[in-house]
Amino acid sequence: MSTDDLMSLEEIQALLKDKKLYVIAEATGLTYPTLKKLADGKKANYTYGTLLKVTNYLRPTKTTAN
């Protein structure tokens, strides 16, 4: 996945709005406070890895049907 594939903070915030953050935290290995900051739209120095994990969770890779 390239940096072009990462979601913007605004996209992430919109998609996290109605999600259970503790479920995402467990699935991604990220902490609840980090996800809460993202969901609330707080600016921080999020790492590439953090944004990649959230992007992959919210927009998993598409698979082709056989």
C-alpha positions in Angstrom: 0.0 0.0 0.0 1.4 3.4 -0.9 1.0 6.7 0.8 -1.6 7.5 -1.8 -3.8 4.7 -0.4 -3.8 6.1 3.1 -7.1 7.8 4.1 -7.0 11.4 5.1 -7.6 12.3 8.8 -11.0 13.7 7.7 -11.9 10.4 6.1 -10.8 8.4 9.1 -12.7 10.7 11.4 -15.9 10.3 9.4 -15.6 6.5 9.3 -14.8 6.1 13.0 -17.8 8.3 14.0 -20.2 5.4 14.6 -17.7 2.6 15.3 -16.9 0.9 18.6 -13.3 2.1 19.1 -12.5 -0.6 21.6 -13.2 -3.3 18.9 -11.0 -1.5 16.4 -8.3 -1.1 19.1 -8.3 -4.8 19.7 -8.3 -5.7 16.0 -5.5 -3.3 15.0 -3.3 -3.4 18.1 -3.7 0.4 18.5 -4.6 2.0 21.8 -8.1 3.3 22.6 -6.8 6.8 23.3 -5.1 7.0 19.9 -8.2 5.9 18.2 -10.3 8.4 20.3 -8.0 11.2 19.2 -8.4 10.2 15.6 -12.2 9.9 15.9 -12.4 13.3 17.5 -10.2 14.8 14.8 -7.5 15.9 17.1 -4.3 16.9 15.4 -1.3 14.8 16.4 1.8 13.3 14.9 0.3 10.0 14.0 2.8 7.6 12.6 2.5 6.1 9.1 2.0 2.7 10.8 -1.0 4.0 12.9 -2.7 5.5 9.8 -2.0 2.4 7.8 -3.5 0.1 10.4 -6.7 2.3 10.6 -6.9 2.5 6.9 -6.5 -1.2 6.5 -9.2 -1.8 9.1 -11.7 0.7 7.6 -11.0 -0.1 4.0 -9.7 -3.6 3.7 -8.1 -4.7 0.4 -10.6 -5.9 -2.2 -10.5 -9.5 -3.3 -11.7 -10.7 -6.6 -14.4 -13.4 -6.7 -13.7 -16.6 -8.6 
